Amino acid sequence: MKTEMSLEQAARLALQCLDLTSLNDGDTAADIEALCARAVGAPERGHVAAVCVWPKFVAQARAALPADIRVAAVANFPDGSLDLPRVLAEIETIAQAGAQEVDVVLPYRALIAGQSSEVAEFLAEVRHATRPLTLKVIIESGELATTERIAEATRLALMAGADFVKTSTGKSPVSATPAAARTMLHEIAVSGLGNAGFKASGGIRSVADARGYLQQAAAELGVEALTARRMRFGASGLLSDIEAVLAGQDSAAVSAAY
């Protein structure tokens, strides 16, 4: 079943579900200050769900944002190492700095190598360490490549207790795709975990792109899932297109610039 929505409806939903992200190697405190200012936006526009930054910027972001915008940070990113002590140390740093959410990379290379049990054990330890924070597990779907591996990674994340399963780091050649989203959303739908969510991340720059993922999520999980509690977008350039659509400007022209 296809859920129809206008571009404006999609823009408003995407804004409410947006993790406004800056994970560039050269990020500075000034960059994060600007990111947080954009996240808050104007009262008539509304604001994003969260900002997502490197662990070293969590305290700054938390201090700059109102309480209703959450702060997320990444761990074992973007490599997806199976190094458990490293990721646990990063999670502790993130939690102590005041974040509410952690995006952890599933050790996708280990999964490709057939180490499913090791990956499952890793994710279980990560889930234990992150509570009570929101845990998003990045499966790096573009590297997993096949439907079978994407489905297996999604199941492992869900079985470990992930709050969200996320497509990509945005650092690999292939990021979010509708095909990967379809597989992941189906696994969420059949898991019996009614609160699990989906995050599309990497290469999503236009409201038209976001609308496709929103429609997929609605078809698999129901329109009630189209809230920040179960649907997120990880992006940096998407906000500009959202603002253009809400202002009645030419979305395609803005998207082409980002």
N, C-alpha and C positions, 0 to 999 in steps of 0.2 A: 504494500500500500504506500503510495506517495503522498506526503503531506505538503500541501501547497502553502506558500507564504510569500508575501511581497518582499521586495528588497529592503524596504524600510522596517518591516517586522523582523527580518533577519538581522539587520544592523542593530536594532535594539536588543535582541537576544544575544547576539555576539558580543556586544559591549558588556552586558551583565555577566557573561561567561568568560571574559578575557583575562588571561594571565599576561599582563603587559611585561615583556621580557627584555632584559639586556644581559647577554652572556658573551660579550666580546672579550677577547684576550686583553685589549687595552683599556677596558672600562676604568673610569676614574670616579672619584667622589662627586665631581661636577656632573658627570653623566648620570649618576644615580639620582642626584638632586633634580635634574631635568626630567628624568623618567617618572619620578614620584609626582612632580607637578602635573605632568600629562595624565597620570593615572587618576588624579583627583578630578580634573576637568572642571567644567562649569556646572552649576546646579541644574540648569535646564537640560543639560546633556545626560547627566548621570555619570557614574564612575564604573571603573572596571572591578572585577572580582578580586584580583590580586596583582602584585608585582612579583616577578621572579628574577633573582639576582645571584651572584656568586656569594658564598658564605661570608666573605669578609665585608660585604656591604649590608648584611641583614640588620645590624643595629641601626645604621644610618637610615635605612628604608623604614624601619619600624617607627623611628622617632619622627619621620617626616610625614607619615600617613595617618589618616583618621583610623579609628579602631575597626570600622566596617570595611576597610580594604586590607586584605590579608597579605602577609609576606611569605613567599616561598623561596627556597634556595635549593641548589643542586648538590648531589653527592656522587662520588665516583664518576664524575662527568668530565668529558663525554665518552671516556674509554670503556666504561662498563667492566672494570676490573673485578675479579673474584676475590680480591684482597679484603677480607672481612675486617681485620683490625683498622685498616685505613678508613673504610666507609663508616664504621662505628664511631671513630674519632671525629669524622666530619659531621655526622649526625649530632653528636654531642655539642659540637661548636655551634651548629645551626640552632639547636634548641635553646642553648644558653643565651644566644644573642637575641632571642625573642620572636623567631619565626613561628608561624602556625602550620606551615606545610613544607614537605620535603619531597623533591623529585629525585628518585634514585634510578640509576641505569641497571636494568637486568643484565647479568653477565652473558651477553648474547653470543660471544665467541665460544664460551664454555658450552653453551647450549648447542651450538652448531657442531661442536666436537663430541657431542653425545653425553655430556656431563649433567644430565637432567637432575639427578639426585643431589649433586653438589649445588646446583642452582637453586633447587627447592630449599635446601638447608640454609643457604645464604639469605634467601628472601624471608624465611621464617625468623632468622636472627634480626634482620633489618626491621621487620614488622614489630618485633618485641622492643627494639631500641627506639623506634619512632613514636610509640604511643605516648601521649594521646594526640600527637600531631597527625594531620592528614598526610597520607602516604600515596604518592603517585609513582607508579613503576613504569619506566620508559623501556619498551621492548626493542626499540630500534628496528622497526619492521622492514625498512629498506635493506638492511643487512641480512635479516633472516630470510628474506626473499620469497620463500614458498608459503603457500596457504597453510600447509601442515605445521611448519615451524612457527608461524605467526599465531596460529591457534594454540599450539602447545605453550608458547611463552605467555599468552594471555591467561590460559588456565592456571599455569604455575603462579602467576602474580595474584590471581583471584583466590586461589586456594591458600595462599600465604596471608591473605587478608588485606590486600591493597584496596585503598579507597577509590583510586582511579587507575586505569590502564592507559598509558600514553603512547602515541605512535613512535615518536622520534626525538632525538636530541636536536635536530636541525643542523647537525655538523657532518652528516653523512651525505653521499651523493644523491640518494633517494630518501626523501622525507615522507611526510604524510601523503597517502594516496587513498582514493575512494575504495579501491579493492581491499587494502589492508584494513581500513575502517569497517568495511562490511564484515570481514572475518572477526575482528575484535568485538564489534557490537553484537554479533550473533553469539559469540562465546559468553559475553556478559548476560545476554537474554536467557540463555539456556542454563546458566550456572545456578539459578535459584537464589542468587544474592541480589535482592531487590534494591539495595542501596549503592551498589557498585557503579562507578561512573567512567566516562570515556573522555580523553583529552586528545584532540588533534593538534599536532605541533610540527612546524617545519614547512616553510614554503607557502603558508597561507597568508596572502596579502590583500585579497579582495573580499568584499561582502558576498559576492557571487560564489566564491569558493566556500566561504563559511556556510552559506545557505545550503549548499549541497550536503555538508556534514550534518547540519541541523536536521535536514529532511531525512537523512539516513538514520540518525539517532531516534527521531520521532517514530519512524517506521518500525524499528527493532525494539525500542524500549518504551514507546508511548510518549505522547506530547508532554506528559507530566515530568518527564526526565529533562526537559529543556530548561533547566535552572542551573545556577552555579554549583549546586550540591551534587549534580551528576554529569554536567557537561562543561568542558573547558576548551579554550583555544589558547595555545602558546604561540605568541607572535609579537613582533615589534612593529612592523609596518601596517598591520591590519587596522590599527586605530585610526590612521589617517583616512582610510577609505570609509570606515564607519562614520567618521565626522563628516565626510563629504556627502554621503548618502543622507544623513540626518539633516544636513543643511540644504538638501535639494540640488547639490552640484553633480557634475559628471563623474560618476564613480570610476569609469574605465580610465579616464585621463589621469586621475589621482593614482590609481593602482599602477599605471605604467611608470610612474615616477619613483616607485619604491620596489 
